[in-house]
Amino acid sequence: MGNDSVTLKNVTVLEKVPLAEFTTFGIGGPARYFVEAKSEADVAEAVGWAAQRGVRLYPLGGGSNLLILDEGFDGLILKVGILGVKQDGEAFDVGAGEDWDAFVERTVDNEFAGMECLAGIPGSVGGTPVQNVGAYGQEVAQTIASLRAFDTRAGEMVELHRWDCGFRYRESIFNTTERGRYIVTGVRFELAKHGAPTLSYADLQKRFVGQSTPSLKEVADAVRDIRRVKGMVIEQGNPDTRSAGSFFKNPVVDVGLLPSIAGAACVAVDAVPQWDAGFGKTKLAAAWLLERAGFVKGYGSGPVRISSRHTLALTNRGGATFADVLGMQDEIVTGVERKFGVRLEREPVVLG
């Protein structure tokens, strides 16, 4: 992997490690330094090593929501690979390096409700609180009780409770006010044994119309099927699924903008897909905006195109660079803003 290495007490620091293989998008240059941490002691040692040398540090999970610059990262990539799942009644303590979808499958197989709609999402457990991962009516913030993290400012392990994390739509303190301060090592989830599944989204309601209440496993399987049809489940050898998931956030705008948005789309106001966001705000469907601005499924002719299955997924058709992604992103943002007066925000994190 790396060309050179330095062995410390607990970990080995590799050099010049290509990062594209560690992301679902499959782009990005090398890391100057790279460490895989399999314990909290490993994390502490790697952080200390980087601090002593004045080296930037970035914790890496499953790489499912990440874009890396073509020149790579001139610092230390800390791959958090801490494993383990411990159950305590309806609570689960899960290592940050555990595969997210495998954990979801374990919970629904054992009839624990709370994350059945989050099935099929790529990445690791430790990355889910950072972005407050959500889909089909559920967010991880609804089930997270607390988490363990290394506080790089204090130089020690800390426990943060749900209310400390500042969870909002696709946000937390970990990607906003305290970005870079905490490295998540484990998460404690509280679920509901034999709880009812969440069926708030139309896609799921259509799947089970006319049926009695489906099981948690049936809902999770349906979510995976829906995501697979939309190209949101990575399939080996299929470039149409090589993406970072939903590329744009669903924008939250003032309710007063709805008439102009509807007018630009030549539809009635009540035909604009929207969800009440409170305080005079409404959340719009980014995919709907893209499609009506001309950015339809399959759009593009270069190495980066919109997926033929899902409007919000930009895909790497082979040999794509960060510059290619940025070009497509800017074209879409400009086009949607010109038509609707709404500026879209990118969802994936950019590292470099």
N, C-alpha and C positions, 0 to 999 in steps of 0.2 A: 504494500500500500504506500507507505512513505519511503523516501529515499534514504533518510537518516533517522535515528532515534536516540532518545536519552531516557535511561531507566531511573526512576525515582524510587522512593520507598515502596509505594503501593501501585503506581501506574507507570506506563511507558509513554513518553511524549514523542509522537511521530512528526515528521516534517514533510511538507509539500504533498499533502494528501488530496487527490481529486475529490471534489465535493458533489459533482453531478449525480453520482450513484446513490447519494444519501438523500436525494430529494425526489418527490414524485413527478416533478416537472422535467427532471433530467438535464438541467443546465447548470452552469456555474464553474468557475475556475477552482484552483487549489487553495487549501488552507495552509498558512505558513506553519502552524502547529496543530496537532490533533491528539486528543486523549479520549479514551473510552472509560467512563467511570461505572463501576459495578457495585459501588457502595457509597455511603455518605462520606466515609473517610477518604475515598478516592476523589470525591468532589472537592472536599476541603483542601486536599493536597494540590490538586490541579489549580484551584483558585489562588492558593498561596504562591505557587510557582509563577503564575501569570502576573500577580501583583508585584512580586519581587523584581520582575523584569520590565514592568511597565507595559505589558502586552495586553491588548484588548481581548476580551473573552466573550464567546457566545455559546449558550447551552443549546444543543440540538437534540430534538426528539425524533419523530418519524419523518420529518422533512416534508410534510404534506401541505403546509401552508407557507412555503418558503421559496423565495426567488434569490438566487445568488449571482452577483455581478460576474461578468466574463473574466475579469482579472483576479477573481477569488477573494479571499478574506485574509488580510494581513494581521492575523492574530491567532488566538487559540480557540479552536472548535472543541467544545466539551460535549461529547456524545453521552447522554445520560442513559445508561443501560441497566438501571437498578430494577431487579425483578422481585416477584413475590406477591401473593394474594392471601390475606388472612381475613377470615370471617369472624365477626362477633355479633351474633344475633342477626339483626337487619343491617348491620354496618359492615363495610368491607374496607380494609386498609390495603392499598394497591401501590406497588412500586411504579415509579414514573416511567420505567422502560418497558412495562408490559404493553402488549399490543391492544389497542383500544377495542377493536371489533371482537377480538377473542374474549375479552372481559365482558363485553355486552352479551355475547352469546352465552357465556357462563351464567350470567344473572337471569336471563329469560328462561334458560333451560331449567333453572331451579325456582322459577315462578316468582322472581323479585321484579316488581314494577318500578319504573322511573327512568329507564333509558332505552326502552324498546324501540323508540323512534330514532335513536342515534346509532342504529346498526348500520354497518357498511361504510362507516367513515374511516378513512385511512389515518394512520398516525399512532402515536403512543399516548398512554394515559397522562403523562406529565404535561403534554401540550394542550390538553383540553381546557384546563382552567385559564390558561393564558388568553386564549381567544374567546372564552366562554362559548365553546362549541355548541351549536344548536341546529336542529332540523325537525321538520314536521311537528311543530308544536311543543318540543321539549328543548331545554338547555341544561348543560351540566350544572349550572349554578343552582338549579332546583334540587339537586341531590348531593352536592358537595357539603359536607359538614365542616371539614377543616383540611389543612394540608401541611406537610412538612417541607421546609425549604432552607437552603443555605443562604443566609443574609450576607452578601459580599461587603456591605458597609460595616456591619458589626463583626464580621468574621466568625460567625457561629450559626449552628442550626437553630431554627425558630419554628414555632407552630402558629399558623394563621387560621383564624376561624372564618367562616363564610362571610361574616359581616366586615371582616378586615380587607376583603379582596376587591371591593368596589365593582362588583359585577354589574354590567349593563349589556345592551345588545352588542355582541361580538367584542366586548371590551372587559378589561379588568385593570387593576393597578399594574399588572405584570406587562401590559403592552401600552400603558399610558403614563401615569404619573410616576411609577416606580420601575419603568423599563430598565432592565439590566441589573437591577439590585438583587432580585431573588432568583435562585435556581431551584425549581421544584424537584423534590426527590421522592415524594409519595403523596397520595391523596386518599382521604377517608370519605367514602360515600355512604349515605343513609338511604336505603330503599324500602319498599313496602312489600312484604311477603303476601302473595295472593292478591296484590292490588290490581285494579282495573287498568287496562291499556289506555293510552291517550289516543283519541281518534278525532282530533280537532281540525285536521287538514283535509281538504276536498279529495286529494289523491287517495288517501287512505279510506275515507268514507265510501268512495266509489268502489274500492276493492271489496268491501264487506257489506254493501247494500243488500238488504233483504235477508241477511244472516243474523244469527244470534251473536252475542258479544264474542269476538275472536279471542284466542289465547294470546299471551304475551309473545310466544314464539311465532305464532302466525303473523302477528303484526310486524315483528322484527324481520321475518322472512319477506313479507310484502314490501317493507321499506328497502331491503337489499335489492329486490327485484326492480322496484321503481328506480332506484339509483343506478342499477345496471343498465336499464333501458335508456336512461339519460346519460350514460357514459361516465358516471361519477364513481364507478368502481374500476380500479385499474386492472386491465386485462393484458397479460404478457403478449407482446407482439402486435398489439393494437394501438397505433399512435393516436387514435381518436379518443383514447382514455388517458393519455399521458398529459396530466394537467396538475394544477394546484387546487383543484376543486373550484368552488364558486369564486370567480375572480373579482367581482364587484359586490359591495354591500348593498342591501336594499336601502335606498335613501329615505331619510325621515325629513319631511318638509312641512311648512305651514299649510294648514287646511285651506287658507285663502288662495293658494296657488293652484288648487284643483281645477277651477274653471278654465284657466289658461292652458293647463296640461291637457285637459279633455279636448279643448278647442284645437290644439295643435295636432291631436290624434284623430280629430273629426269623430268623436264619440261623446255620448252623454257622460256627465260627471259620475253617475253611479256605475258606469261601465269601466271606470278606471280601477284596476285591482288595488285595494288599499286596506290597511289595518290601523285602527285607532291607536295612536302612540301617546295620547294624553297631552294635556297642557296646550291644546290647540294645534297639535301636530298629528300627522298621519304618515304611516310607513308605506312606501310604494314598492311594487315589484320591479326590480332592476331589469329582469329578463323582458318584461313587457315593454319597458322603455327602449331597450336595445332593439327589439324586433321592429317597433314602430318608427325607429330612427334609421332603419335599413340594415341593421347588423343582425342578420338572421343566422340560423344554424348553417354551418358549413362556410360562412363568410371568410374570405381571404384566399390568397393564392400562393403565399410564401410558406416558410417553415412553421410559422405560427398562424393558426386559424381558429375560428370559433368552432367548437365541436359540432358535428353533424347531429348530435343527440341532445345537447343541452346548450342553450344560448349563453349561459353565464360562464361556461368553461372555455378558456383559451387553451389550446393544445399544442404540444410540440410534435410536429409531423416528422421530425428527424433533422438533427443538425442545427436546431434553433439556438440562438444566442440571447443573452439578456437584452441586447439592443433590439432584437427582433420583437421581443415581448413588449418592450417599452414603446416601440413604434405602433404596435396594434393597440395597446392600452390608450395611448394619446389620441389615436384616430377615433376610437370609440367614445372616450370622454368628451372630446371636442364636438363630435357629431350629436351626441345626446344633449349636451348643454345648448348647442345651437338650436335644436328643435324644441326642447322643452324648458330650458332655463334651469335645469337641474344638473348639478355637478356630481358625478359618481365618485365614490371613493374605492380605492383598491383594497381588497381583503388580505391577500398574502403579504407577508413581511419581506422587505428587501434587505439583503445583507451584503455588505461589501465595504 
